Amino acid sequence: MINQKELSIIIVNYNGARYLEACLDSIKECCEGIDYETIIVDNNSSDDSLEILKRKYAEEVCLIESNENLGFAGGNNLAVSKSKGRYILLLNNDTILLDELEPLIKLIGDNEIGAIGIKMLGKQREYRKSVGRFPSAFNLIKLSRLYYSSYPFNSGDFDKDSYTVDWIEGSFLLTRKQLWDKVGGLDDTFFMYGEDLDYCKKVSSQLKKCIYYTKCSYIHFGGYNVGRQKLLKKGLVKYLNKHTKGLGKLLARVSLEINFALKNGKKLFTKATS
């Protein structure tokens, strides 16, 4: 018989040695009183990740070594398939938890809630946007529109504990294992970018809410950069092909193409005039 845990914390690691100790130590501090496990899939790292994990965290972490880079979605799916938790927390390796997770465990027990995200901060503890609205022709013309900008929490006015949102960034995403299994987890045809949008869309299709909880926070050191532009576009195209159709799909694809054409044109102009 499987010894069920309350929470399975899932981390996909690829060359994240410099972040691992701070991340894992923060988990220990913020999960006091929770019956949890931590599962790490290492995506064939070439740095000191495995040495650190085996030397310092052998008894605290279930380590799965992949001989290939499965991507974010594939790595998470592999780890979840080995998990024993009633609830699943997807957590990036380059994060530090700042608050106890017990309130979230109570909140995710509400059957109407399918996924929870919390306040994301940068390395200087500045607010970073991490939730938003589903892609459409309107917001794909300017990608910043994918993120909510009208809620009070965007300006630091935290007058509510939680808000219903369309999607939650995958760097911290708490969900129920039962729901994860029902919707098929992450779509591993998304290598990186878009799989969190897709998962939240599947959650909403089950008439469950995605919640942004403002009273807990975490630091996230990484994130999108221009070097990953092609991966981002590929993920968004895949999302549109999967979840939109007809005129709405056509207009959204046109908006996306215009967006990236303008980005590339600006890049070429900057290069030519520098």
C-alpha positions in Angstrom: 0.0 0.0 0.0 1.3 3.5 -0.9 2.1 5.6 2.1 0.2 8.8 1.0 1.7 12.2 1.8 -0.2 15.4 2.2 2.0 17.3 -0.3 4.5 16.4 -3.0 6.9 19.2 -4.0 8.1 18.7 -7.5 11.3 20.3 -8.8 12.8 20.0 -12.3 16.5 20.8 -12.3 18.8 21.6 -15.2 22.2 23.0 -14.2 20.7 24.8 -11.2 23.5 23.9 -8.7 23.9 27.5 -7.6 20.2 27.7 -6.5 19.5 24.3 -5.0 20.6 24.7 -1.5 18.7 27.9 -0.8 15.6 26.4 -2.5 15.7 23.2 -0.5 16.5 24.8 2.8 13.5 27.2 2.3 11.2 24.2 1.8 12.3 22.7 5.1 11.6 26.0 6.9 8.2 26.7 5.2 6.7 23.2 5.3 6.9 22.6 9.1 3.8 20.7 10.2 3.1 19.4 6.7 3.6 15.7 5.8 5.5 16.3 2.5 8.0 14.8 0.1 10.4 16.5 -2.3 11.0 14.9 -5.7 13.6 16.3 -8.0 14.1 15.3 -11.6 17.5 16.2 -12.9 17.4 16.8 -16.6 20.9 15.6 -17.4 22.7 18.5 -15.7 26.4 19.1 -16.5 27.2 21.2 -13.4 27.5 20.2 -9.8 23.8 19.6 -9.2 23.9 15.9 -8.7 27.0 16.1 -6.4 25.2 18.6 -4.2 22.0 16.7 -4.0 23.7 13.4 -3.2 26.0 14.8 -0.7 23.8 17.1 1.2 20.2 16.1 0.6 20.3 12.3 -0.1 17.9 11.6 2.8 15.6 14.5 2.2 15.0 14.3 -1.5 13.8 11.6 -3.9 16.2 12.1 -6.8 15.4 10.9 -10.3 18.2 11.2 -12.8 17.2 11.5 -16.4 19.8 10.8 -19.1 18.2 13.4 -21.4 16.6 16.8 -21.0 12.9 16.2 -20.8 12.0 19.8 -20.6 9.9 21.5 -17.9 6.7 19.6 -18.7 8.3 16.2 -19.3 10.4 16.5 -16.1 7.4 17.5 -14.0 5.2 14.7 -15.4 7.9 12.1 -14.6 8.3 13.3 -11.0 4.5 13.5 -10.4 4.2 9.9 -11.7 6.4 8.8 -8.7 4.7 11.1 -6.2 2.6 10.1 -3.2 1.0 13.4 -2.3 -2.7 14.4 -2.2 -1.5 17.8 -3.4 1.2 18.7 -5.9 3.4 21.8 -5.8 5.4 22.6 -9.0 8.3 24.7 -7.8 11.2 26.0 -9.8 14.7 25.2 -8.7 15.7 28.9 -8.7 13.2 29.9 -6.0 13.2 30.6 -2.3 10.0 30.2 -0.3 9.4 33.0 2.1 6.2 31.9 4.0 4.7 28.8 5.6 2.6 26.8 3.1 0.1 25.5 5.6 -2.6 28.2 4.7 -2.3 27.1 1.1 -2.9 23.4 2.0 -6.1 24.4 3.7 -7.1 26.6 0.8 -6.5 24.0 -1.9 -8.8 21.6 0.0 -11.7 23.7 -1.3 -13.2 21.6 -4.1 -13.9 24.7 -6.3 -10.2 25.6 -6.4 -8.1 23.8 -9.0 -4.8 25.6 -8.7 -3.1 28.3 -6.5 -0.3 30.7 -7.2 1.3 33.1 -4.8 3.1 36.5 -4.9 6.4 36.3 -6.9 9.3 38.5 -6.1 12.5 39.3 -7.8 16.0 39.0 -6.3 15.7 42.4 -4.8 12.2 41.4 -3.4 10.5 43.6 -6.0 7.0 42.6 -7.2 7.0 40.5 -10.3 3.9 39.7 -12.3 3.1 35.9 -12.3 -0.6 35.6 -13.2 -2.7 36.7 -16.1 -5.4 36.2 -18.7 -5.6 33.5 -21.4 -4.0 34.4 -24.8 -6.2 36.2 -27.3 -5.9 38.5 -30.3 -6.1 41.5 -28.0 -3.4 40.6 -25.6 -1.0 38.8 -28.0 -0.4 42.1 -29.9 1.5 43.1 -26.8 2.6 40.3 -24.5 2.5 42.4 -21.3 -1.2 42.3 -21.7 -1.1 38.6 -20.9 -0.6 39.7 -17.3 -3.2 41.3 -15.2 -2.6 44.9 -14.6 -5.9 46.1 -13.2 -5.9 44.2 -9.9 -4.9 46.1 -6.7 -2.1 43.6 -6.0 -0.2 44.9 -9.1 0.3 48.2 -7.3 1.1 46.7 -4.0 -2.4 47.5 -2.5 -3.2 44.0 -1.1 -6.7 44.6 0.1 -7.8 41.0 -0.5 -6.3 37.7 0.4 -7.0 36.1 -3.0 -8.2 36.7 -6.5 -9.5 34.5 -9.3 -7.2 34.6 -12.3 -7.0 32.8 -15.7 -3.5 31.3 -15.3 -0.7 30.9 -12.8 3.0 30.8 -13.7 4.5 27.3 -13.3 7.4 28.4 -11.1 5.0 28.0 -8.2 1.8 26.1 -8.9 -0.2 24.2 -6.3 -2.9 21.8 -7.5 -4.6 18.5 -6.5 -3.2 15.2 -7.6 -6.7 14.0 -8.5 -7.3 16.9 -10.8 -3.8 16.6 -12.3 -4.5 13.0 -13.2 -7.9 13.9 -14.6 -6.6 16.5 -17.0 -3.5 14.5 -17.9 -0.9 16.7 -16.1 1.3 18.9 -18.2 1.3 18.5 -22.0 4.9 17.5 -22.6 4.7 18.5 -26.2 5.4 22.0 -24.7 9.1 21.8 -24.0 9.3 25.1 -22.2 6.8 28.0 -22.0 3.0 27.7 -22.5 2.6 24.5 -20.5 1.4 26.4 -17.4 -1.2 28.3 -19.5 -2.3 25.0 -21.0 -2.7 23.4 -17.6 -4.7 26.2 -16.2 -6.9 26.2 -19.3 -7.6 22.5 -18.6 -8.3 23.3 -15.0 -10.9 25.9 -16.0 -12.4 23.4 -18.4 -13.2 21.3 -15.3 -15.0 24.4 -13.9 -12.3 24.8 -11.2 -10.8 28.2 -10.2 -7.2 29.3 -10.4 -6.5 31.5 -7.4 -3.8 34.1 -6.7 -3.1 34.2 -3.0 -1.5 37.4 -1.8 -0.4 36.5 1.7 2.3 34.1 0.8 5.3 34.9 -1.4 8.5 33.5 -2.9 11.6 34.8 -4.6 12.2 33.7 -8.2 15.7 34.4 -9.6 15.1 33.3 -13.2 12.5 34.0 -15.8 12.1 34.8 -19.5 14.8 36.5 -21.5 15.1 37.5 -25.1 17.3 34.4 -25.8 14.3 32.3 -25.3 12.1 34.2 -27.7 11.7 31.3 -30.1 10.7 28.9 -27.3 8.1 31.4 -26.1 6.6 31.9 -29.5 6.5 28.1 -30.2 4.7 27.6 -26.9 2.1 30.3 -27.6 1.5 28.9 -31.1 0.9 25.5 -29.6 -1.5 26.9 -27.1 -3.5 28.7 -29.8 -3.6 25.6 -32.0 -4.9 23.5 -29.0 -7.4 25.9 -27.4 -8.7 28.3 -30.1 -10.4 27.9 -33.5 -12.0 29.8 -36.3 -11.7 33.6 -36.6 -10.5 34.0 -33.0 -7.6 31.6 -33.7 -6.7 33.4 -37.0 -6.7 36.9 -35.4 -4.7 35.6 -32.4 -2.1 34.1 -34.7 -1.9 37.4 -36.7 -1.4 39.4 -33.5 1.3 37.0 -32.4 3.2 37.3 -35.7 2.9 41.1 -35.7 4.3 41.1 -32.1 7.3 39.1 -32.9 7.9 40.8 -36.2 8.1 44.1 -34.4 10.4 42.6 -31.8 12.8 41.2 -34.5 12.7 44.5 -36.4 13.6 46.5 -33.3 16.4 44.1 -32.6 17.8 44.4 -36.2 17.5 48.2 -36.0 19.3 48.4 -32.7 22.1 46.1 -34.1 22.4 48.1 -37.3 22.7 51.5 -35.5 24.9 50.4 -32.7 
